[in-house]
Amino acid sequence: MKYKLYSEEQEILDAFEKGQLQSVPNVEQEIFNAKETARQTFKKNKRVNLRMTENDFEMAHVKTLEEGIPYQTLLSSIIHKYLINQLVEKK
């Protein structure tokens, strides 16, 4: 099966296939750290009540249908991206 890769992903794959990549020191610890970070990223243990306009709420539901995800997940993702400065304005 062929996957469409982003240019950065393609560069990594090309480097891997050419044998240009090297393992990092303490690879087991790095793998553990990455897994723990992923676990903490998806651990949701705080509840928030949010009031919003009916129009925004309906638009969020439309987006979730397009994305195939629950609206709470969409809103949480938007907030997270904003907080880590990855939410960018389209120009």
Contacts in CASP RR format, 6 or more apart in sequence:
PFRMAT RR
TARGET T0000
AUTHOR 0000-0000-0000
METHOD contacts of the structure
MODEL  1
MKYKLYSEEQEILDAFEKGQLQSVPNVEQEIFNAKETARQTFKKNKRVNL
RMTENDFEMAHVKTLEEGIPYQTLLSSIIHKYLINQLVEKK
5 13 0 8 1.000
12 21 0 8 1.000
15 21 0 8 1.000
24 30 0 8 1.000
44 76 0 8 1.000
50 75 0 8 1.000
52 60 0 8 1.000
60 71 0 8 1.000
60 74 0 8 1.000
60 75 0 8 1.000
61 71 0 8 1.000
63 71 0 8 1.000
63 74 0 8 1.000
64 70 0 8 1.000
64 71 0 8 1.000
64 73 0 8 1.000
64 74 0 8 1.000
67 74 0 8 1.000
78 87 0 8 1.000
81 87 0 8 1.000
END
